[in-house]
């Protein structure tokens, strides 16, 4: 790994709260599911980018995630260890080295059989993509940011469904990232059977709620939630660089 990586400002602190939950309640599917949902895909794609086959990358990630909830390293969370994403990648690199030294391959399934990972989706875009001058470490940061955005969008979708607004969410979802000058409020209004003004309000509220959920997700990675605004700026800078 790049020794300078720890100096990166991206997500300045950690997700120790979640790790503490996993360490204290190792059988908690919710805590483990949250952990995997954010990190399994970035780790898988990192393993592929450093030369592992799809099968080996899958085995490594599943074995590594299985060990996380058993490893004493996670029993006593220590924010002084630095950014969680960096710490996790360091552990994963050690895991890969040790597994290959032993010539071991973790069987798929095992303790994680109850969790669903779309390995085929994680493979998408890896094979045909041109050589990227950025290191696998920096690309891991980007993958992690994308996973965080996906988790935020999924949470918003589930919330809207629970409120009985699933159809409206699907119609308005493209507006979350669209330039407001390019949004056709008339089309939205016609589709939802409301006035243009009501359509503008609906889009505004959904975008505001998305930003709120994203801010909450980011705040969970911080020792000081007041840093959330800066972290949001860094997140989007990372994604556009």
Buried (B, 14 or more C-beta within 10 A) or exposed (E): BEEEBEEBEBBBBBBBBBBBBBBEEBEBEEBBEBBBBBBBBBBBBBBBBBEBEBEBBBBBBBBBBBBBBEEEBBEEBEEEEBBBBBBBBBBBBEBBEEBEEEEEEBEBEEBBEEBEBEBEEBBEEEEEEEEEEEBBBBBBBBBBBBBBBEBBBEBBBEEBEEEEBEEBBEBBBEBBEEEEEEBEBEEBBEBBEBEBEBBBEBBEEBBEBBEEBBBEBBBBBBEEBEBBEEBBEBBEEBEEE
